[in-house]
Amino acid sequence: MGRITLGLLVLATLTYGQTWTLRIGGMHCIACTLAVKKALLSVPGVKEAKVNFKKETATVTTDESVTLRSLQDAVSQTGYSAMPLTQK
């Protein structure tokens, strides 16, 4: 019974991973959102990235291997900043 539970937990983790909500600083236009999205999607393990210009946020779905630092580094390389709002 324990092996089945562990297997289901691993499967759920691989399927769902983590969801990060980041405050993105320095965006001035819609083109900025595209640059941030492209940078986030370039991080290995990122499954999806949605960037909202008006709210100045990014919602990023990743696998468990992705760290906050890797997301922040990718965003900072494009000239913007990223601070965590939430992680689930």
N, C-alpha and C positions, 0 to 999 in steps of 0.2 A: 504494500500500500504506500509506503514512503517513497519508493522509487517512482511510482506513478505521479504522485504529488510533485516531486522534484522535477520530473520531466515536463509536467504541465507548467510549472513555474518558469522553467527555462524557455519553453516555447512561448509563453506570454511575454517574457522579457524580450525575446528576439523579435516578436511580432510588433509589440507596442513601443519598446524602448523608453525614451525620455522625451518630454516636451519642455522646452525652455521658452520663456518669454523675456525678451531683452529690450531695454530702453536704448534706442539708437540715437546718438547725438551727432549733430553736424549736417544732417540732411537738409538740403535747400530746395530740391525739386524732385520730380518723378524719376528723372534719370538717376538720381542718388539711390532710390529704392532698388533699381535694377542692379546697380553696382554692388550694393550690400547683399542682395539676394544671390548674385553670382558668387560673391566671396563666401557666403555661408554654404552654398551648395558645393563648393570646391573642397570643403573639409571632409575627409574620409569618415563615413559613418552617418553623415547627414542624409536623411531620407526626404525631407521636405522643408522648405523655408518660405514663409509668407511675411512680406515686409509692408507695413502700413505707414505711408508718408504722413498723413494727418495726425495719427496717434503717436508717431515717432517710435514705433515698436516693431519687433520681429518675433514671430512665433516659429520655432525651429523644432522639428521632430527628428530625433537621432536614435542610433543604437546606444547601448550602454558604454561603448568605448569612448564616446565623445566627452570632452571636458569643457567646462566653462572657459578655461584659458584658451583652448584651441579655437573656440568660436570668437572670443574677444580678439585674438591675434589676427584671425582672418579679416574681421571687420576693420581693425586698426590699420591693416596694410592697404586698405582702400581710402584711408583718411578720415574715418568716422570712429566714434567710440561706442562701446556696448557695455551696458551694466545690467546685471540680472534683476528681473522683477520677480519671476517665479521659476520653479523647476518642479515638474511632476514625474 
